[in-house]
């Protein structure tokens, strides 16, 4: 096997393709770093201003969830190569993800309503 010969297919990149790929990966790393710094910074500020809890817990929870979705978007798009797929394949990945988000929200709301109902009825 001759390893000096160029390989077939997409494994042999030109200089421009390599530079574009490197630029995309570095951009993604910087975005993921910035989002992570925002998440950690906001959690630290929240802990500093509300050490006993309370405060805008819903707002901080929504912020953390949105930042996590942003990170998932970039990780899947760049590092898992989903950004280069066909639109229909992207939809087959996106729809179950949307269903999962809906299920988490739905079960959380149902659990909250059950908790409130137990408090109101004082049964258990």
Secondary structure, 3 states (H helix, E strand, C coil): CCCCCCCCHHHCCCHHHHHHHHHHHHHHHHHHHHHHHHHHHHHHHHHHHCCCCCCCHHHHHHHHHHHHHHHHHHHHHHHCCHHHCCHHHHHHHHHHHHHHHHHHHHHHHHHHHHHHHHHHHCCC
